[in-house]
Structure formats: C-alpha cells, structure tokens
Amino acid sequence: MRMVDLIGKKKRGEALGEEEIAFFVDGCTRGEIPDYQTAAFLMAVCFRGMSREERAILTEKMALSGETVDLSSLPRTADKHSTGGVGDLTTLVTAPIAAAAGLSVAKMSGRGLGHTGGTVDKLESIPGYRTSLSEAEFLGQVKKIGLAVVGQTADLAPADKKLYALRDVTDTVDSIPLIASSIMSKKLAAGAGSVVLDVKYGSGAFMKTPEDALDLARAMVEIGVAHGRKMAALVTSMEFPLAPWIGNAIEVRGAARILRGEDPKGYGIRTVAVRLAGEMLSLALSIPAQEGLARAEAILSDGRAYRKFREWIGAQGGDVSAIEEDRLPRAPYTRTVLSPAEGWITRADTGKIGTSACLLGAGRVKKEDSPDLAAGLELSFVPCGRAEKGQPLCVMHASDPAKFDGAEELFLEALTFSDAPADPPALIRETVRGAEDPIF
C-alpha cells in the first residue's frame, strides 16, 4: 500500500476502506509517512470530505493509536466536552451535579490556548490540587466519590497530536471530519459509556455560525453512536461570554458562587451547566431528558452539588478552605474599565474579550506558556443591557500594570453600543441526540 495512492483516491472523492485508513493513521503515528504527504491528504479531506463510515473508522484508529482508559469497573460512566469558549466554566458545575446524582465522572480535561480557557489551568489555581494522578488513584477516587478530573496524558490519542500540529500550519483545521475525529478520538480513548457535547458557535467560538456548529455536533454524535456510546450534543451561543468571570482563579470563584446558589444576571452559565448535567443524567440513567434536567436542577438547588464539589477538590489534594475563605490567587493590580458611551450593548466580539484576558496574562499564546492564574476579567455589564457613560463595564486583574492599556483597548473594541435594544441570542439553539444505530 502506498500513501500516494490514498491521496489520489481521496482527491478524486473516493471513499477509503478500513485498512487504508489504518495504514494512514499508523504511518503518521510512527513517523513513517512524510509530513508533505500527510498535509496533502489532509487538504484532500478538506475539499472532498469523508463519509460517515470513514469518519467513524478514522476516529477509532486515532483513539487506538495510544493508551486507552478502561472504565469497565465503574458504573454509569459519563463525560462531557466543550468545543471551547470564554467564561466557560461548565465542567466545574456540571461534573459535581452529575457525580452527586450517582454517575461516575472520570474526566480528562485540557489546558487553555488562545482566547479559550482550559479546565486544568482553572483547577491548578486551587492550592494543592493535583491534576496528575496515577491510573489506580484516578479510578479509585471515582469509585469512592464518583468524580475525578485530571489533565490529558501525552499517550492519549497521539495520532491526533501529530495530525493537529500539521493541520494548524496547513490551514486544514476547519474541516468537520477532521475536527470531529480529533475531539471524538480522545473521548473514545477516555472510555466513558455516555458523552454529552457542548458545541459552541459565535464570535467567541471556533465555529462561527449555528449551522456549522450543528453540522459538527451531528458528525460527532454519529461517530460516538457508531462506537456504541450514548451521545447527545447541545449547540450553544458564544456571542457573549458564558459567564461574567474570565480567568483561572476568577472562574473557580465564580463556579463556587453558582454552586452556592447564584445565577449571574444576563449570563447563561447556570442554564447551560444544568442542562448539560441533565443530558448526562438522561443518557447514563436511561431517563427522559426532562427528568434528567429536573434532577440536575434539584441537586444544584439543594446544595448537594456544592457538597460534592468540595468533596472532589479535597479528595484531589486541593485546599477547600482556600475556596471557602476566598484565598485563591489574587492579582496585585486592578483597573476598572468605564463605559465610553451610553447605549445598549447589543453585540460583543467575544473572541476579543477572551484575548483581552490573555493580554492580562490569563491565557496562552503558545502551548509552552505559563498563564498567570490570578489574571483576568470580572464583567459588570449585562449582555444586551443598557450602559450609561462612565458606568463600570469590568474590572481587570493583572500582575503587571503595564498590561492594562492594551487589554482595555481591545476590550472596548469588542463592545457594540446601539441606540435601540436588541434581544439576546438564543442560548441553546439545537439539541442533537444519537439514535442507537452503530454502523459496525
């Protein structure tokens, strides 16, 4: 078998078989296929696409290219994944709700890159929290309390890491078959029996339109179902930040506030987090979605989720008192940004708001960067609400005051002030659930 023949077949729009896709993935993983041929193949996929069967096979081979996690000793295993956004702290709320309902949430999460935050970085702002556990510790903690969240290991779907590095420099990132297989290969390797996806669209998301996000959601649900997973996906808006807290320690504080009962006015974080948890319960417990949602709401409202959150953080070495007594990292400098105009804030370039937080030090430009865990933004405007001139719009937090000017300029550029009000975008646009029709 020759790689040039596979490139030719895909260039002509022909479907590849399992042996051919396995040849490609194995060759990439082992470094036997040169980068120029891999890049040519990726570009052919961008132009010609992949069939449902090809996507499922590619994802499986990528998942099996490295270590896989065996969760068979755990009951009712469930996972969730977000495609990334700004102020997206849903895991910190959703996972404790699901675990408090009796699910086994053995979750591997990523770090932030660019304007999107990463759950692992947020958790590392809690003194003592261990984001790396041995397999025995990981499984043992989930058996005991129903929840553990760690960083992804380097051996999880290594084919994806090799392919993504090339996609990033060959402008082949925005291919739905390649995005879907990248995300789902890690979900399959992580071993959960049910997976709920939060697929973002809008100015702060990778997918800019709800139509593209829906296509991606359907592709990922199909892949999961093809491999025997229970699947659901929500298509949600990232036209405004999901929460008024952007930054690592800042978002942990915000999550604790929600778990204690707060619902920040105008922001969708509580609604989305509870809905994701409800979908997790629906899949893992085989109950109707509305019943899952009602159970999730009750668990958050009566304090069980917050108790589970504290139990989880403590079990993983975190200093729970640092959260209870608000002793998480704080930046030494702050600046309040005032509204330059009056009017209705009808639009936000959420990507720019996230990048503003990065300029303060909260995020990464390169994977090797170390974020400032105390830096970030606390927003005080209401999406699609009215602002008066001179009204505080946000508080910026940084360890270096020289970072304020550039971050403030970009933040203000992100906001659109209008003379007339506008309705906020629909928070949850679509729900996709998987039918039980595996193709293998």
N, C-alpha and C positions, 0 to 999 in steps of 0.2 A: 504494500500500500504506500502511495506517495502523497505527500501533503499538497503538492501542486495539483493533483487530480481532484482532491477535495475542494480546493479553492475554485477550480474550474466548475465543478458541479454546482457549488453554491452561487457562483457568478451567473450561471445560467438559470438560477431559481429552482434547481432540483433539490429534492429532499435527501438528507443523509441518513444512513442507517445507523444502528447502534454500534456496530464495530467501527465504523468510520468516525463517529463522534468520540468513542472511547480512545481511538488512535490519536485523535487531535488533543484531547484533554491529557492523556498520559504523556504524550510527547512534550506538551507545554510544561507540565509539572516537573518532568525530568530534565528540562532544558535541551531536549533533543531537536526541537523544531525551532529554527532561527526566528528572531523577532520579526523580520521582514515578511516571512510567510504567515506568521500569526496575525500581524497587522493587516495583511491583505485579506485574510479570512474574515477578520472582524469587520472590515469595511464591506465585504460582500454580504455579510449578515445584515449590516445596517441598511443596505439598499434592497436586499431580497427578502429579508425576514426569515422566520422559521415557523414550521408547522407546530401544532400543539404537541405532537409526539416528539418532534425534535427538541422542543423546549424542555419537555419532561426528561428526556434522556440526557441532554446536556447538563441539566441541574443535578441529576443523580450522579453522573460521573464526576462532576465537580465536588459534590458532597463527599464522595468516596475517595477523593484524591488525598485525603489525610485522615486524621483521627476523627472518630465519631463518638458521641456520648451515649452510653447505654442507660436509659432511664426506666428500663423494664421492671426494676424493683420498686418503682414509685407508682402510687395510684393517681389517676386523674391528672396526668401531666398537661400543663398548659403554658403557652408562651405568647408574647405579643411583640410586635415590631413596628416602629415608626420610620417612615422614609426621611425624617429629619425636618426640623423647623426651628423657630425662635420662641423661647419661652415654653418649650415643650417638655414639661417635667412629668408627663403622664405616668411613666413607669413607677415613680416614687409614690404615686397614689393608687394606681391600678393594681400593682403587684400585691400590696398588703390587703386590698379588698379581696382579691382572688384567693390568696392564701387563707384569709380569715374565713372564707366560705368552704374550705376543705380541699382546695386544689393544691397540686404540687407544682410550684413555680420555680423551676431550676433554670435560671436565665443567664445567658451570656450577653453582655452589652458592649458597645463600642465607645470610643472616645470621640470628642468633637473635632471637626475640621472645617475651616472656613467659618461661615456665619451660623452654622448649626451646632448646637451643644451636644455633648455626649454624656450618657448616664454615668459612666465610670468616673469621669472627671468630677461630676457633681458629688458622687459618693466619697471621693477622696478628699473633699473639703471637710468631711466629718473626722475629727481626730481619732486615730486608731483604726478606722475602718479598713478591712483587708479586702482588696479587690482581686487577690490571687489566693486560691485555695487548692489544696490537693484534691484529686477526684474523690477520695474517701471522705475528706472534710466536706466537700461540696454536696455529695449525695447524703451524707449523714445529717447535715444541717437541714436539708429539705425534708428528710424523713422525720426529723424531730419537730420542726416548726412550720414546714410547708413552703419555705421561701429561702432562696439564696440568689444573690446577683453578683457575678464576677465579670472580669474582663475576658474578652475572647482570646484564646490561645493562638499562638502562631501556627499551630498544626491543624487548625480547623479550616477545612476547605482551602488548602494552599494554592490550588489551581486558580481560585478566584483572585487571590492577591496578585498572581503573575499576570492574569488577563486584565485586571483593573489597571495595573500600572501602565500597560500598553494602551488601553482604552483612553486613559487620561491624556496621553500625549499624541494620540492619533485622531482625536475628535470623533470617537466612536462610543462615547459614554451614553448618549441619548437614544439608544436602541432598546426598545421594550423587551425583546427576547434576552438581550444581554443584561439589562437591569434586573429583570425578573429572575433569571438564573443566578445572578450574583447574590441577590438577597435570599432567595429560597434555598440555595445550596447550603448556606450557613444555618438556616432554620432546620433543614433536614438533618444536617450533621449534629445539631444540638439535641435532637432526639425527642422533642415533645410530641404528644399524640394529637394535640389541637393547637392551632395557631390563629391569632387574630392580628390583622394588619391595619395600621393607620396610614393611609396613603394620602399625603398632603398635596395640595395644589395652591398656586398663587404666587405672589411676589416674593414670599419667603421660602418657597419650596423649589425642589428640582423640577417637578412637573408644573408647568405654568398654567395650564388650563384644566378645568374639571374633566373634560373629555379625555385628555391624555392620562390623567390620573386614574380615570375609570378603566381605560384600556389596560394600564399596568396592574390595577387591582384584579381585574378579571384574569389576566395572564398568570399572576402569582397564585390566585385561588385554584385555577386549573392545575397548575403544577403540583400544589400540595395535595389536592384530591387524587391526582394520578398516582401519588405515592402513599395513599391510604391515610392521609391526615384529614382531620376535621378542620375546615377552613371558613373564615369569614373576614371581610375587609370593609372598612369604612373609608369613604372618600371625604376628607375634611379640609376646611379652608385654612390657608395660611396667608390670607390677605392682610390680616393684622396679627401681631404676636398672640400666641395662645394664652399667655399669662402676662401679668404686668411685671414679672420678675425675670431678668435675663442675666445669667451669670451662674457660677457654680454654687458657692455657698448661699448666694442670694436665692437661687431656686430651691435649695434644700429648706431654707427658712419658709419659702412660700408653700412648699409641699406640706410642711408641718402645720401651717395655718389652715390649709384646706382640710387636712385630716382632723383638725380640731373643730371644724365646722364652718370655716369662712368660705364665701363664694364671691370672688372679686368682681365688682360691678362691670359689666360690659365685656368681660373676657370669658373665653369658652373652656378654660382648663378643667373646671369641675365637671361640666357637662360631658366633655369628651372622655375624661378619665373614667367616669362612672359608666358611660356607655360601652367603652372598651372592656371594662370589667364584667359588665352584664353579658357581653358577647362571649367572653371567656367562660363564664359560668354556663351559658346556654350550650356551648359546644361540649365542654368537659363533662357536664352533668346530664346531657341529653334532655334539656328542658326548653320550653318555648323562650324566645328572645325576650319577650315582655316579662316573663317570670324571672329570668336572669337579671334583667335591669332592676326589677323591684327588689330582689335580694341584695344586689350590689348597693343600691341606694340605702337600704336599711342598715347594712354593715357599716357604711360610711357615717350615717346619721347617728347611730347609737354608740359610736366610739370604738367598735371592735377593730376597725381598720387602723386607727391610731395606735391601739394597743399592740396590734400585730407589727406595725411599723417599728415601734420601739423594741419589741422582741427581736425582730430581724436585725436591726442595727446593732444591738447589743450582742447578739449571737455571733456576728461577724467582726467583733472587736471594736466597734465604734463606741465613742463616748456619748451615751444617750443624754447625759446631763448637759453636754455642750449644746444640744438642740433644745432641751427643756429650759435652760437658763440663758439661751441666746448668746452662747460663747463661740459660735462658729467664726471663722476668719472674717475680719472687717478691714477694709482698705483704710489707710490713714488719711486719705484726702477725698473730699466730696465736692461736687458742684451741682447746684440746682439750675436747670435749664428752663428759662421762661419763654412763654409764647410770644413770638414776634408780631402776631396779628390776632385779630378776633375772627371767629367764624366756626363753622362746623368742620371737624376733622373727618372728612369723608373717605380718605384713602391714605394708606401708608405703604411705602416701599419697605416691606418687612425685611427683605434681604439687607437693605442699607441699615436698618435698625440693628440687626444682628451683627453687621460688620462694624457698626459704631461700638458695640460692646467688645468686639475683638480688638479694636484700636485702643481701648482702655486696658487691654491685657487679658480679657476673659477667655479668648479662644486661640486657635492655632491658625497660622498661615501655612506652615509645613507640619507634617506628622511629627517631626522631631522636636517641635516647640513645646515648652512647658507653660501652660496657662497660669495666670495669676488667679488663684481660686477665690480671692476676695473681690475681684474686679467685676464690674458690670453695671446694669441699669435697673432702676426701680421706676416704672412708669406711673404717672399720675393722671394722664388723660384717659378719657373714655372713648373707645372706638366708635366713630360716627356720632360722638357727643360734641357739645359746644365748648369752645375755649375762649376766654377773654384775653385781651392783650395784657401781658405781664403775668399771666397765671402760670404757676409751675407745671411743666409738662413731664419732667422726670428728674431724678437725682442720679448723677453719675458717680461711680466709685472707682478709684484708681490708686495705685501705689506710687505713681509718678504724675504730678500735676501738669507736667508738660504734655501729657496725652489728651488733656481735656479739649483743647481748641479744635483739633482735627475731628475728634469724636463728636463734639457738639455740632460742628458744621454739617457733618454727614447726617446726623440725627435729624436736624431741622430740614435738610433737603428731602428727607424721606416722607415728610408730612404734607398733605394737601389740605388747605383751608378753603372752604366754599361758603358762599353766601346763603345757601339753602341746605337743609338737612337731607340726608340720604339714608336709606335702610341699610343696616349692616348685611354683609354677605351671609348666605346660609351657612351655618357652622358644619353641619353634616349633610353632604349633598346626595350621597348614594350609599347603599349597603349591598355588598355582594356576598352571598353565601354559597358554599360549594355543595353541589349535588354529589351523591355517593356513586360516582361512575369512573373508578380508576381505569386507566387505559392499558394497564399491564395485567 
